């Protein structure tokens, strides 16, 4: 009984001491951030003291059963901007997906990275001209393939994209 009480007191003292040490060193945990910009959301997961937050902007689309049908994510990795797309399992992996902006600019540079139980991920590095086109457009269509002859188009709105992307760029 005395050991348990002493152990609890020691744990509290250590926790308080660590909190004071973290505050004194200027390191503090960053809280989770979620900010909506029309159809896009800025998301920064909570991080531990001294870790940087890995923020992203994203738009998630659900199917009629409220399951994730597709997601589009934009994140910064150092100075590079990367577009990541998550699509459901069952898509044809040997044919790259096509991303078509409503103003006619398109690319098939999305390359698949991996698949897991939540779907398949593809990514492409973003260029400033392509980002500018996204900022000025109202929508983008992602076309994946169920088989070699069956395209499956998924439309994302770009309403709020510019504001969300600007907020992402301003994050430390």
C-alpha angles and dihedrals in degrees: 000000000000090000091053093049091047091047092052091048091049092049092050091048091050092047092051091045092051092047091051091047092051092048092047092051091049092242115131136160117264115231122233112269126208118170124168121220103184104283095356129072131205108219127185116173119223112269136201122251110288095016120111119234116249099219127188140172118227148170119208123199122201130203125229090279091056092250121136107270097175140340133201118202132183119196139165122236105187105305093339124095115212130193115211124189126195117201131175125269116270099055120130106261100192093064117067118234119248123230113200122185115212091246090064102261111130142170139190093197094115105117123191116246104181146319127233135168090287096055140272128310126214128176143187133186112248124232122208093245091053091047090050090053091052091049092053099042133082100217149004131209121215112201119197127170130241087192135345093284103033116080116194111202120201119189123215122189118226093206104135094009096117094051092045092048091049090051090050091051090052094054115105 
